[in-house]
Amino acid sequence: MAFFSKNQQEPIPEVETKVWSCTSQDCSGWMRDGLSFEAKPACPLCKCEMELETRVLPELS
């Protein structure tokens, strides 16, 4: 007899992803580049400038 658990899922692959990161020392806001509507967005949390960087994140399907 086989037992199955809902907790056993295939791992989600991680990929290098371009993100916009807030430049403020007091804010940890960031967003994926592909989900931004502006060419150079302002931080949605504190309205400071953001800079482009690369992070390893779970791949979106």
Buried (B, 14 or more C-beta within 10 A) or exposed (E): EEEEEEEEEEEEEEEEBEBBBBEBEEBEBBBEEEEBEEEEBBBEBEEBEBEEEEEEBEEEE
